Amino acid sequence: MAAAKRMRFSLGDCSKDQNGSNAKGNNSKSGKLHNVDSLLDICAKIVGENIPFQKIEQRFDRIPEPVQSRIVFWSFPRNERDICMYSSFTQVGKENADSEKLPFNQGVKLLESGAVDNVLQIGFHLSGKVTEPASPLFSQPERVFQVSISFDRCKITSVKCGCGNKDIFWCQHVVALSLYRIRKANSVQLRVPISETLLQMNREQLQKFAQYLISEHHTDVLPTAQNIADEILQAKSRINLLAGAPDPTAGASVDDDNSWHLDEDQVREQARSYLSQGNYLSSANHFNAMFAKVREMLQAKDSNGARMLRLITEQFLADPRLIIWKTTQMNDKIRQMWDELGALWVCVVLNPNSGCHEKEQWQGLLEKWSADLACPLEDADSRNLLTAHLGTDNLGAQIYFGAALNHQPARARTIFHRALEASKLTWKDVHLQLILKNDLNMELADRESYLFDCRGLPLWHEHLPTACARVDALRSHGYSQEGLRLAVVIVQTLKHQQKLNIEKHRIDNEGMPSTSRGSGTSFLVQTNMEPWVGHPLDPISVLFDTLLEASKMEENPNNLDPLSSRLFFNENGSSCLPARYGHRLIPGIDEPAESYLTLALEAALLGLGQQRNMPTGLYAQEKTCKQEEKLLTKLTALDLDPTLVEVMCRQCVQMLEGGPTSGFGMGIHTESYPMHTFAKYLFNSLLSHNEDLAYRIGLRALRLPVLENTEELDDGLNNVGSVVLSRFPRWFILGHVEGQQCELACTLLNAAKGSSSRLHTVLEASQQHIHSSTQLFKLAQDAFKIATPPDGPKHSSALNAAYKLGLQVMRMTLMSMNWRRREMVRWLVTCATEIGVHALMSIMQIWYSLFQPIEATGMVATTIMAQTTSMQPGLFAQREELAKCARTLALQCASKDPQNCALCALTLCEKDPVAFETAYQIVVDAASHIMNSSHLFTIARYMEHRGHPDRAYKLSLLAMKNLHLAYNQDTHPAINDIHWACALSHSLGRVELGNMIPLLVKNVQCAMVLSDILRRCTLSAPGIANTDGKRRTVKLLSYDKQPLRQLMEATICAFVNTTHSKLTHISPRHYGDFIDFLSKARDTFLLAHDGHMQFTQLIDSLKLVYKGKKKLMSLIRERFGL
């Protein structure tokens, strides 16, 4: 696309002239006199900047050489900022660690070090040599580069350097030569175009000139010279058919494009390279720099801004990953770059100076790109969303429609649709033109007209994002004052509309029944169609930044002492201090309390306080959060003076009274976006100025409508959050929202800790509106930290608030799964301990509504009974009362859940015989139908350890009744318990062992276990541990007599059965293990008086039944000799 002409900045305001002076007349700050430019130079400046040299030649037959020289002199660019713009991504004025590496700064160094010489200007062509000094660090010698530059009408149209630089922007050598020409223009040798010199030569001189030129460069130009000579000698050659001859030093022709040199191939290559990088963050940083450069060019009214954006867009659309991203989620960083691309095109097509031809070209490009199937959709979370726009005056304002409204399927809106609609907007509206020109007579304004408010101030009723897009376009294209005027009118319109909405809500509310007034939420409220915060064009930030920039106070280093000047200002005069903002009155508005700064604040408050629904997709929801946080960060940086505080108070009151159109109003939609983060900022800002209003804002914002009025959604677990996630639209950021709600509640609690009434109000609101047990627990923990500062007295009211929140958390999580439940229980006990005995007694008395039985005994009662707790000041005197309550709790829990709580109950009741016996009886009663053998064995071992062997024995018998061990379960975890139970019975006496062995024989079929027990029972005499005081005969038990005879027979039978079971599915690789098993069986068989005979019979039966397993039988004969 051909580049368009661009307007130039005023030379006197922005730069030095080519002689190095300020060119403002005879006077300067230093008091020195400067020469006034001659009339020839004044005219040459204008001609050199605006008129092609060919047009001058066509107008005049002969141009005097002095006139030609001055036109050529003034045709070179005069502003160093233009050179900087085309040689660096980063703005040079910004101080950072890499600023010295920028080509512009490196070029300045080369110039100042005298590296530029042999500078010659012939017509519109500049050449010179730039010497790059040697670099010992990198072992690079000194190098000399030949640089050539062509220019036309104060624009450099082409550059060439011997360094072979491959980049979007110019190298430091081109910068050095360009700056040399700007700063030392009078020292540059100047010649008129070479064609003018040739006209002064006769035939002999021309021939000598040609021959010397060929001789000087014969190796390079000789073939070309011969070809040209041959063509000239042919009468009908192409050269002879054209009048004149080309002159590269004569400047551009009338038809040539007049634009700055931009290497399109390098733009494409770098964009392609950035897109191919795997590091999305790095790519985003690079493209943000490119987008910033586009905006910089647009602000300079340089046509290359749109040209560069077109090249970048083409590479974006050529990204092969777009096809994949049509069906999968695009990376967030890449999506943000696409959003910025779409917003930039809106800015480009809204250029007030663009003509019809340009707009048609842009519309064609945008239509072509939108038709591309790979082009991303406007809605990042949608794939095939059918939408229809409301018209070309509303950029993307959408409504959903069905077959009843339109039977034709609509094309999904792409990322370029807003720009396409913006290209059809015009600036011809008369009222708009008067606003931009500030040409409205307020005294004659029709105050009844919708174009003015009651004060006669103009209004601009346009879709807000569209109107703000106009502001952004005006600022981006160098019309800052016009953009500022429109921004002022837009904010005035927003304020006017806010007043109308408040009045309408008041009238509507008066007509409602008294029972319906003040309803917090409603399912039927109509919400704003398009949110302002989270919008792709970010309209509120545009208004805020525009008005804030107009409020910036300029720092003057001359007003400071020398030391402060050196500390706070850079060498280039830019300030190191944070920007300061002040109140600048708005022309045409007589109210002293209204300034650009107050309007900036009001714009931000109105945008953030807008009632809007939560967007439907994850990307849109996260984008809304990020825009809100970014805007709040800017607001936080403002110093709130009394004027701004008054504005904030007034806006807060209006937002509270705003009804459904305000996020703080009554009757908002259930799906309304929460105001928690915004309210936290307002609360902190207002607390020291208007405490009542601060709390009204904070308490109103605590609500979370999407989780309220959800009785029909309750899943029975007091956990409605998971149910909300299954609804449409899905609240993907619900966790983040609930976290912000908790932070707001914590801020309110901290501020209210000194006032019992306010603290009670905040506590009630928190308990009512916070539906996440995790967040409520976090709030309780924060309240506990507030109440117990490490270096100060306790805040009893805040401590009680933390305790009440903890009780609610326990109730919410009692029947639901929460991975932090154990932490929650322990924390509540800690909090109750801090409060005192009555709190501990309370949670033990109502344990069934707060804890599971195992929690109540294992964590609550055990912790309270621990010495570290009972010995604390304030608890020691009532430790017996606490212990009694804990024992009662333990017995209740043991009755309810004996399997999990019995052992804890026995431990807690150990020092009270009556309670201990009660707990023991609970275990006995539950042994037959509730408790399994593992739990019974554990309790029995505990009993033995505590010196109750008889009770332990009784429980072990009950445990054995509930146990069953098969023949192949020789690694069962209960084996150790079986050995222990048998050892306990043996130690108590023959009778006790006789009672145990029948249960053992009945329930244990594992031969190895029975064999081990059989041997252990003969190692010592029974009853040696009996404590009944009776004298007993110390005599070992016999295998042939009861009770071991029964065990011996059962063991031999188990070995026989196990042997046959093993042989059923045995494989050759297990023959060795089987032979070892038979060896152990023989050892047991031999304990019986006829054991050898029984073992021989077993082997004979094996030979008969398994005679097919010859190798195994051979191994048996080899081992046992049978």
N, C-alpha and C positions, 0 to 999 in steps of 0.2 A: 504494500500500500504506500503510495507516495506520501512523503512527509509534508506537513503543512508549514507555512510560515509561522513564526512566533514573535510575540512582542518582546522588546528588550527592557531590562531594568533600567531605571534612571541612573545614569553614570555618576552624577554628582552625589547621590546618596549612598551608593554601594561600593564604590571602588575608586582606585586611583586612576588617573588618566595615563596615557602612554608616556608622558613626560615625568610621571611620578608625583604630580601635584594633585590637589583636591578639586581643582577646576570649579570653584564656587564663586569666583569673582576676585576682587582685589583684596578682600579682608579674610583673615584666618584667625584662629584662636591665639596664635603666637604673635599676631600683629604685623607679620611680614606682608609685603606687597607681592602680588603675582601678576604676570603679564596676561592681558586679555587676548583670547584667540582672535586671529584675523578672520575677516569675513570669508576668505577662501577656506580656512580650516573648519569654520562652523558649517559651511555648506558641504565640505568634503566629508565631515563626520556623518551628516544625515544621508548623503548619497551613498557613502561606503557601507552603511548599515542596512539600507533599504532597497537600493536599485541595482539590478544586475549591470555589470560593466558593459555587456553586449548591447543593452538597451541604450546606454549613453552613446556608444559608437554609432548605433543606427540613427540616433537623433542628430548627431553632429558629424559633419564630414571630417573635420580635423580638430582634435583635442590637444591643446597646448601641453607640452611635456610637464611643466610645473603643476598643472591641474591634474594630469594623470598621476603624477607622483603623490600628491596629497590624497587623492581618492584611494590609491593603492595603500598608502600609509595608514589611513584610517579604516581600512577594510579588515584589518586583523582584529581578533577579539580583544576587548579592553578590560574584561572582568576576570579576575583570577578565580572567582567562585565557579565560573563555567569550566575552567581547566580542572579544578578540584572535582567537580561533579562527574567528569568523564575519566577520572584517574583513580577513584577510590570508592569502595562500597560504603565504608563508614564515614560519617561526617567528621572532618578533620578537627573541628573545634572541640570535640569531646576528648577529654583526657583519659587514656587508658594505656595498659601496658604494651599493646601492640601498635599504638599510633605511629611510632617511629618507623614501623615497617611498611606503612602505607606508601604507595608510589608517589603521591603528591609530596609528602614530607621528605622522601628520599630525593625527589627532584629539586626541592628547595635547597637541600644540603649540597647537591651537586652544583647548583647555580651559585650558592654563596661561597663555595670552595674554589670557584673559578674554573670549573670543569668544562664550560661551554666556550667554544671559539670557532673561528672561520664562519661566522654567521653571515649569510647573504640572503637578501630578499630580492627576487626577480619577479616583478608583477605580483601575482597572487600565489607565489610559491616561496616557501622559506626553507632554507637548508642550513645545516651546521654540523659540527662535530662535538660529541660529548665524550669526555674521558672518564671512564670508571676507574677509580683508584685501585691499586693492588690490595689484596686481602691475604695477608700472611697466615691468618688463622685457617683459611680454607685453601691455602696454597694456590691462589689465583693471581696471575700477573696483571699488570695494568692493561686495560683494554680501551680501544677507541671505537666509537660507534658513529656511523654516518646516519643522520636523521633528516628526513624531509617531510614538510607539512604543506598541504594545499588548503586554502581558505577562501571564503567568499561571503560577503555581507556579514562580517563579524562572527562567522561560524567556521570552525575547522572541519573541512569536508573529507579529508583523507590524511592518514599518517603512515609513515613507513620508517622502521628503525632496523639497524643492522643487528640488534640483539635477538631478533626473531621471537619477540614476545608473543605468547599465545594466551590471551586473556580477553575478557570482555572489555576491559578498560585499558587506557594507555599506560605505557611503561614510564619509568622515572626519567628516561632520557628525553622522551617527547615532552614531558612536563617541564624539564629543565630548559629546553629550547624555547618552549612557548612562554614560560615566565621571563626568560631573557628578553624576548621580543616585547613583552608587556612592560617590564620594568626598565629596560635600557633601549627603548625604541629608537632614540636619537643616535645611538652608537652603532646601529645596524646599517650596513652598507645596503642602499636601496637602489634598485634599477627598475625601469619601466618594463612591461612585458617584452619578452625577447623579440616578438614580431615587430614591435616599434623600432627596436634597434636594427633589425634587418632591413626595414624600409629606408634607413638612412645610408645603406651601403649600395655601391655601384656593382656592375657585373663582376669586375675583377675582384672586388672585396668579398662578394658573396662566394665566388669560387674558392678563394683562399680560405675563407671561413669554413666551408664544407670540407675542403681537403685537410685542413689542420684538425678539424673535429674527428674526421675518420682516422687520421694518422694517430691521434692521441688515444683513441679507443678502438683500434682496428680489430683487435681480437674479439671484441664484443659486438660491434655494430657493422662490420664490413659486409657480411651477407645481407643484412637488412638494407644497408645503403645501396647495394647493387640491385636488390629487388625494387626499391623505390625508383632508382634511376631508370631501370628498364620500363617501369610503368609510365614514368613521365615522358619517355621517348615515344611511347605509343599514343597516337593522337586520340584514340577512342577508349583509352583506359579509364577505369573508375576514378582515378585521381584527377584526370584532366576534365572529367565531366562535372566535378565539383568546383565551385568558385572558392578561392582562398586556400588556406592550409591550417591545420590544427596548431594551437599554441597552448601548451599546458600551463603557461604562466599568465594567460590572459583572463583568467577567471571563468566562472560558469556562464552558460548561455541563458537566454530568457526562459527556455523550457525546462532547464535542469532543476531537479529537486534541491531546495536550499535547506539542508538540515545538517546537524552535527554528525560527525563520523561515528558510526556505531557498527561494530563488526557483527553482523547477523549470524554468521556461522559460529562464532565463538559464544554468542548468547545461547544458541541452540545446543551447542556441545556441552556447555556448563550446566544448563538446565537438565539435559539428558544424564549427565554425570551425577548430579545431585539426586535425581530420582532413582538412580540405580544403586545408590549406597544402601547398605543394610542397616545403617544407624539412622533411624528415623529422626532422632533428636538433632543430629548433626545436619541432616537434610533440611529440617525445619528452620534451623538457624541460618543456613545459607539462603534459603528462599525468602525468609523474612528480610534479609539484607537486600535481596533483589527487589522485593516489593517496596521496601523503603526507598530504594533508588528510583523506582517508578514514580512514587509520590513526589520525590524531590524534583524529578523532571517535570511532572505535571505542574507543580507549584511555580517552576521557572517558566511555564508556558512553552515547554519544549515538546515538539511533536514526537520525539523519540520515546517519550513515556508510554504512549499508547502503542507505539511500534514494538518496544521491548516487551510490553505485556502480551502483545499478540504472539510473539515468538515463544514466550514462556508457556502460554496457553496451549499452543500447538504441541509442545513437547509433553505437557501434562496429558493431553488427549491421546498421545501416541504411547502412553505407558501401557505395556502389555498386561499389567496386573489389573487393569480396569475391568476386564471381562470376568476375572475371578471375583472381584469385589461386587459384581452385580448380584451374586448369590451369597456372599459372606460379608461379615462386618469389616469395613475399611479401618485401617489403623487410625487412631485418634489424631496423631500428628499430621498425617497425610490429609485427613479430612479437614483439619483446621486450615491447612494451606489451600485446599479447594475453596473453603468458605471465604478466605481472604481474596482469592482470585476472583470469585463472583462479586464481592463487595468492591473491588478495584474497578471492575468493568462498569458497575453502576456509576462509580465516580467519573470514569472516563467518558461515558456516553452522556452524562449530564453537564459536560463542559459548556458553559454559557456562550463561548465563542465559536463552537463548532457549527459548520454550515450544513445545509441539507445533503450535499454530496457525501460529506464525511459520515453523517448519521446513517445514510443509506448503506454505505460500505460496512459500518459497524453492525447494522441490523442484519445484513447479509451474512456476515461472519457468525454472529450469534445464532441466527437461524440454522446455519450449517452445523455449528457445534452442537446445538440442542438436538438436532436430528440424529446425531451420532448415537448409536445404540449403547456405546460404552460410556457415554457422558453420565457422570454421577447425578443422582436426583437431588432436588432441593432439600428434601427431608432425608437426613442421613440414616434414619431408622426405618425408612420405608422402602419397599421394593416396587410395588405397583399401586401406589395410592392415587386414586382418581380425584383430581381437584379442578376447580374452576376459579379463575381470578375474578375479582369484582370489577376490574376495569383498569385502564392504563394510569389512572391517578392513584391507584393503591398498589404499591409494589409488593405483590405477593400476599395481599390480604385475601384469605381463602375461605371458601365455604364448602362443605361437603354436600353432595347432591346425589339423588338416586334416579331410578328410571322414570319416576313420576315427573321429575323436573326436566330431564334431558335424556332422550333415548340414545344419543350418540355417545360412545365412550370417549372420555377426554384423555388427552395425552398427559402422561405424568410430567410434572414440572421438574425441569432440570436446574442445575446450579446457575445457569445463565438466564433463566426466565425473568428474574428481577431486572437484570441489566437490559434485557430485550424490551420489557415494559418501560423502563426508564428512558430508553432511546426514543420513545414516542411522546415523552413529556416535552413541554415547551416552556419558555420563559416569557411568553408574550402577554400573560395576564396583566391587565392594567394595574390592578391593586398590588400585585406582586412587584411590578416594576417600581411603583411608588414607594413600597417598603424598602426595596434595595437601594433606591436613590435617596432615601430619607426625605422624600418630597411630599410629605403629608401635612396638611394644615389641620392641626388638632382642633383649633377653635372652630373651624368650619365643618368638622366631621359630624356626620349624622349618627348620633348616639343611639338611635333606635335601630340602626342598620346592624345586621349580623356581622358586618365587617369591622365594627368598632365596639369597644366595651363602654360601660357607663361613664368612664373618665375620658372617652374620646380617643383612647389608644387603639391602634390598629390590631386586628386579629387575622390569623391566617388558618382557615379551616381546611386542613388537608390531612389525609392519613399520616399519622405522626412519623412512622419510619420513612415515608416518602419525603415529607417536609425536611426531616433531619438529613436525608440523603442529599437534598439540595444544599443544605448548610455545609456538609462535608465536601461536596463538589466545589462550591464556591471557595472554600478555604484551600482545597487541594490545587485549584487552578489559579491561585494568586489573588483572589478577591476576598481578602480577610475581612475588610470592613463591611462589605455586603453580607458576608456570611454571618458576621456578628449581629448585624441589624436583624436579619431573618431569625437568628436564634433567640434574640430578645422577644420578638413578636410571638414566636412559637411558645415560649414559656408563659408569656402573658395569656396566650390562648388556653394553655393547659390550666392555669389558675382560674381563668374565667369559667371553663368547663367544670372544674372542681366545685365552684360555688353553685353552679346550676344543678349539679348532681346532688349536693347536700340539700339544697332546697327541695328538689324533687323527692328525695328520700324522706324529708320531714313531712311533706304533704302526704306521701303514700303511707307513712307510718301513722299519721293521724286518722286515716280511714280504716286502719286495721283494728280487729278486736284486741282488747287489752291483754288477753292471754297469749296473743301471737307476737306482741311487741318484744323486742330485745332477744329474739331467738338467735342463738349463736350461729347456727348453720342451717342451710336449707338445701334440699335436693333439687329445687325448681328454679333457683336463681340463674338468670342469664349472665354469663361472664363476658369479660372483654374478649373479642375475637382473636386478637393477636397480642401476645405479651410484648412489652417493651424491653424488659431485661431478659436476655437470652435470645433476642432477635438477631438474625444473621447480620443486620446492618448496625446493630448496637446503637440505636438512636439516642438513648439517654447519655451514654458516654460522649457522643458527639456534641450534644448540647453542653454538657458539663465542661468538657475540655475547651470548647470555644469560649465560653463565658469566663472560665478560670484563667485562660491565657490573657484575656483582656484585663484581668484584675492583677496581673503580675506586676510587682514593683521592681523597677530596674535598680540594680546596685551600681553605684558610681565609685570607683576606686579613688577618685580625686577628692571625695568627701571624707576619706579616712586618713589616719596618720600613716606614715610610711611603713611602719612595722605591720600594722593590720592589713594594709594594702598588699604587702608581699605575702602575708600568711593566707589571705582569703581570696586572692585573685591570681589567675594563671598569667603567663607571659602574654598570651593573646587577649587579655582583658576579661576573659570569662570568669564568672564567680565560682568558687568552690563551695560556697554556702548553699544550703537548701533554699529553694525558691520561696520568696515572701509574697503574700497577696494582701491587697488592700482594697478599700471601697472606692471605686471610680464611678461617679455619677453618670447616668445614662442620658444622653442628649434627648430632649423632648419630654422627659419625665421630671416633674417638679418635686416629687417626693424624695426628701434627703435620705430616708431609710431604705430606699430601693437602689441597689447598685448592681453592677455586673456580678459581683461576688454573691450577693443575696439571691440573685436569680439562678446562679450556678447551683447553690445549695438547694433551692426550691426545686429545680429540675431533677436533681438527684433524688430528693425525698419523694417527689411525685412519682418518679419511675420505680423506685424501690418499693413504694407503698401501694403500687397498683395491684388490685385484686385480679389475679389471673390463674388459670388452671395449670396444674402440673403438666408439662409436655408429655407426649406419649412414648418416647423412646429413651434409651439409656444415654445416647450421645447428646440429645437435646436437653435432658435433665442435668447432665454433668456440665454442659455448656452454660446453662442458666445459673448454676451454682458458681461457676468460675467468674462469670460476668458480675454477679452480685458481689462476690468477695473482692474482685478487682476495684469495683466502684466504691465499696466500703473502705478499702485501703486508701483510696484517694481522699475520701471524706475524713478519715481519721487523721490524715496529715494536715488538715486545716486547723488553724488556731481559732477557736470559737470566741469571738469578742461579744460584747453585749448585744450588738445589732444582730449577729448571726444567731445567738441564743434566742432572741425574741422571734426571729423568723422560724426557727425550729419549733419553738413552743406553739406558735400559731398554726404551723403545718400539722403538728401532732394532734392538736385539738380537732382540726378539720378532718384528719384521717380517721380519728375515732368516731366522728359524726358522719362519715362519708357513706355509710350504708354499704350495699353490695359492691359498689365500684372501688372501695378501699379495702386493702388487705387487713386493715384494723377495724373495719366496720362490722356492724351486726348483720346477720343474715347472709353470710358469704356461702359460696358453693362448697359442697363436701369435698370436691377434688381441688380446692383452692391451694395454691402454693403457699407454704408456711412463711411467716414473717419472723422466725426466731432470730436469725442472724442479724437482720436489720434492727429488730427491737433491742437486741443486746447493745448495739452501737448507740441507739437513741437513749436507752436507759442510762448508760454510762455517761453520755454527754449531758443529760438533763438532771442527773441526780443532785448535783451540787447547786443547781439553779432553781429547779421546780420539782421538789421531791414527789408531790402528789401526782403530777402529770407523768413523771417517770414511772411510777408504779402502775398507773393506769395503762400506760403503753405496754409495760412488761407483762402484766397479768393478762391483758387482752391477747397478747401475742403467744402466750403459752399454749393455747389450744392447738390441736392437730385434728381438724375436722374429719379427715379421711379415716381416722381410727375411732371417731366418736359416733354415737347413734348407730352402733354396730351390733345391737343385741341379736339381730338375725344372722350375724356372721360369726358369733362366738362359737368356737369349736369345743367348748366345754373345758378348755384348759387355760382359760384366761389369757389367751395368746392370740390376739386378733391380727397381729402383724403378718403372720404367715398366710392368713386368709385374704388379707388385702392384696398380697402379692399375686394372687391368682385372679384378681379382677382386672378389667381393662378400663382405663390405661394402667399399665403396670408401674408401680412405684419402685423403680430399680434402685433409687438412692434413699430408700426408706431408712436404712441404717444410719446414713449420714444425717438425714433430717432429724431423726430421734436423738442423735448425738448433739446437734445444735440446740434442740429443745432442752436437753439436759444441761447444756452450758448456760443457757438463758436462766433456767431455774436456779442453777448454782449461783449465778451472779446476783439474782434477786435475794436468795437466802443469805448470802454473805453480807449484802447491804442491809438486810433487815434484822441481823443478829442482835442489834441493840434495842429493838422495839418488839415487844411480845405480840402486840396486836398485828403489826405488819407481818411478823414471822408466821403467825397463825394463818393469816390470809394467803401468804405465799405457799405455805405447806398444803393447805386445802386445795389450792389451784394445781399444785404439782401432783398431788395424789389423784386429782380428777382427770388431768389431761395427759399425764405420762403413762403410756400403756406398755412400754417395754420394761420387762423386769430387769434386764441388764442395765439399762440407763437409769432406772429408778434406784438400783443398787449403787451405781456410780454416784448418783446424787446423794444417797445416804452416806457413802464414804466421804464425799466432799464436805457434807454438813458436819460429819464427825471431826474432820480435820479442822474445820472452822471453829468448832466448839472446844477443841482441846489444843490450843496453840502450845508449842513447845516452850515458849518463854513468857507465858502469861496465864492469868486465871481462866478457869473454864467458863464457858457461856452455857448456863444450864438450859436456857430456852432452846438454843441451837442443838444441844445434846439430846433433848427430848424430841426435837424434830427429826434428828437422825434416827432415833430409836423407833419412832412411829413409821418412818419410811422403811426401816428394816422389817418391821412387822408386816407391812403391806407386801414387801418383796417375798417374805416367807409364804404368805397366803397365795400370792400369784404363782409361785413356783412349786407349791406343795404337790400338785398332781401332774406337773409337766416336767419334761426332761430339760435340764439346764446344766451344762458342764461346769458351771461355777457354783453349783448348789452347796457343796461342802464349804467353800470359802464364805458363802453368804451366811451359813449357819454359824460358823466360827466367829465371823464378824459380829453377828447379832449378840452372841454371848459376851464378846468383848465390850460392846456398846452398853449392854445391860449391866455389866460389871462396873463400868465407869459411872453409871447412874446410881446404882446402889442395890440394897437388898430387895426393895419392893419390886424393881424391874426383873430381877432374877427369879423371885417367887412367882411373878406374874407369868413369865414365859414357861415356867415349869407347870403351873396350874392349868394353863390353856394350851399345853403342848400339842394336843390332838388337832388343833386348828392351824398349827404352825409347822410341825415336824412329822416326819415318818417315825415310827417307833424306834428303828435302829439309829436314827439321827438323835432322837431325844435321849436315848441311853448312851450311845457310843460317843457323842460329841457334847451334847448339852449338859446332861447330868454329870458325866465324867469330868468335864472341864470345871464345872462349878464345885465339885467335890475335891478337885485337886488342891494340894497344899498351897500352890502358888496363888490360887484364887481366894481360898478361904482365909488366908493369912493377911490379905490386903486390909489397909485401914478402912474402917466402916463396915467390914464384913465379919471380922473376927468375933465380935461380941454375939453375933447371931448365927454363928456357923452351925450350931446344933439344929436350929430351926431350918436352915438351908439343907442340912443333911437329911432331916426327916422328910422334907418335901421331895428331895431327890430320890429317896428310897421309895416313897409312894409312887413317884413317876416311873421308877424302874420296874416296880411290880405291875403297874398298869400296862407298861409296854411289853413286859414278858408275857402277860396274859393275852395280849393282842397279837404278838408276833414272837412266840417262844423260840422258834427256830433261830432268829437273828438276835434276840434280845436277852435270852435267858442267862448266858454267861456274864454279860454286863450287869444284869440284875443281881446275880449271885455275888459278883465282886463288890457292887455298891452296898449290898445289904449284909456284908460279911460281919460287920461289927455289931449288928443287931440280931440276936438269935431268933427272935420271932419272925422278923422280916426274912432272914436267911432261910429258915425252915419253910416259909411260905413260898419263896422263890424256888426252893428245891422241889416242893410238891407240885409246883406248876410244871416243872420239867418232867417229873414222873408222869403226871397226868397227860402231858402232850406227847410222850414218847411213843405211844402206840399208834397214833394217827397223824401226827404233824411232823415230828422231828425225825430226821434220818440218822443213820448210824454214825455218820461223820460228826454231826453236831453232838450226839450223845457221847461219843468217845472223847471229844474235846472237853466237854463238861466233866466227864468222869475223871479224866486226867487232872483237871483243875481241882476236883474234890480231893484226889489223892495228894496233890501237891499242897493243899491247904490242911491236910491231916484228917481227912474224913474217908478212910479206906473202905469202911463198910458201905457208905453211900456211893462211893466210886464203884465198888463191886456191883451194887444193885443196878447202877446205870449201865455198867458194862454188859450185864446180862440182858438188859433191855436193848442195848445196841446190837448184841449178837443176834437177837431175834429178828432184827431188821436188815441183817447182812446176808448176802449170798455170794459165794466165790466159786466159779466154775473151774474145771480141771486145768484149763490153759491160762488162767489168770494169775500166773506166778509173779507178776510185777504190779499187781493191784495196789493202789495207795493205802488200802485199809489193812494190809498185811502187818505193818508195824503196830497198828492198833490191836489186831488179833493177838499178836505175841504179847503185847502189854497186858491185855485182859487176862490171858491165860497165866501169865506170870503173877499178876495180882491175885488171881484165884488160888494159885499154888501157894503163894506166900501166906494166905489167910487160913489154909488148912485143907485136909482131904475132902471134907464135906463140900466146901466151896468149889474145889476143883471138880468134884463129882457132879455138881450142878452145872458147871460150865461145859464139861466135855460133851454131854449129849447135844447141846446147842451147837457146839463146834462141829461135831460129826454130821449133824443135820444140814448145816448151812455152808460148810466148806468142803469142796470136792477136790481141791488142789493138793495133789500128793506131796509135793515138796514142802508146802506149808505145814501139813499134818505131820510129816516126818520130822521137821525141825522142832515142832512143839513137843512131840513124843520124846525126843532126846533131852530137851531142856527140862522136862518134868522129872527126869531121873538124876539130874545133876546135884540136887539138894533135897533135903527132907521137906515135906509140906508143913505149913503153919508156923514157920519160924518168925514171921512178921506179925503174928496174931497178938493182940494187946488185951485179951480178956483175962490175963493173969493165970490161966490154968497151965499146969505142967504137961508137956507133951513129949512123947517118945521120939527121939531123933532117929528115924528109920527111913531109908530110901524106898520109894515106890517100886513095885515089881511090874514088869511088862505082862506077866501072866495073871495078875489080879486086877480087880476093879480099883480105881476107875480107868487105869491105863490099858486094860485088856480091850475094852471097847474102842479106845483110840487106836490101838495096834491093829485090830481087825479092820477098822475103817481106813487106816493108812495103806495096808496091803491091798485092800479092795480098790482104793483110789489109784494105786500104782498099776494094777491090772487093767483097769478101765482106761487110764491115760495111755498105757502101752498100746492098746488096740486102737485108740483114737489117733495116736501119732502115726501108726502104720497105715491108716486109711488113705492118706494123701502124701505119703513120704516120697521124696525124690533122692537119687543117689548122693547128691551133694550134702544131704542131711544125715547120712548114715553114721558119720562120726559122732554127731551130737546125740543120736539115738543110742549108740553103744554106751556113751557116757551116762545117759539117763538110766539105762539098764543096770549099770554098775552101782549107781546110787540106790536104785530099787533093791538090788541084791543085799546091799548093806543093811537096809531096813528090814528086809525079809529075815535076815539072819538073827535079828533081835528076838524073834519068836522061837519057841522050842522046836517047832516043826517047819521053821522058815526055809531051810535048805530044800526040803521036799516040795514045798509050795513053789519055790522059785524054779525048781527043775520041771515041775508040771507046767509052769508058765512058758518055759522055753520050748518044751515039747509041743505045746499047743501052737506056738508061733511057727515051729517048723512044719506042722501039719497044715495050718491055715494059709501060711504065706510061703509055701514051698517054691512058688514061682520066683521069688526074690532071692535067687541063688547067691548073689554077691553078698547080700545082707546076712543070709544064713551062714555063709562062710565066715564072715566077720564075727558073728555071735559064737560060732564054734571055736574060732581062734581065741576069743577073749575069755569065754567062760568054760571051754573044754567040755561042753555038753552036746 
